[in-house]
Amino acid sequence: MTDLLTDRLKEEMKAAMKGGDKARLAVIRLMLAAVKQVEVDERITLDNERTIMVLDKMLKQRRESIRQFTDGNRMDLVAIEEAEITVIQDFLPQALTDVEVDAMVSAAVAESGAQSVKDMGKVMALLKTQMQGRADMSVVSNKIKAALAE
């Protein structure tokens, strides 16, 4: 097995085909298509960090869809989106716990010398690379606001 995430995606796609797991196969194909789209648009080959950013964006889109579907009382569609999130998360680094996120937010606030919500960008800049694909950045944003409001 290679260390490139895109290679791992391709291997998992083959395994899903052989295993007849159509739902997983469909999500993996979506992920590969999203990665390929960025590669074609920018004429580059994505490294793992950039691939994680693409997958993280897909997670964010699905979380937003879940919010909208929940508001529209479409629980059938919520279930589909949640299943897709589960597959996408299989390819991302281990998710951070709330305790880990809180500790990282506190450390970043101290390191950046942030005093108020106006300094939120400094804190977010420090955390974004560390947390990419490992935490819901909208939740992190709310935690930063709470920490700076104290």
Secondary structure as UniProt FT lines:
FT   HELIX           5..19
FT   HELIX           22..42
FT   HELIX           48..71
FT   TURN            72..73
FT   HELIX           75..89
FT   TURN            90..91
FT   HELIX           98..112
FT   HELIX           117..119
FT   HELIX           120..131
FT   TURN            132..134
FT   HELIX           137..149
//
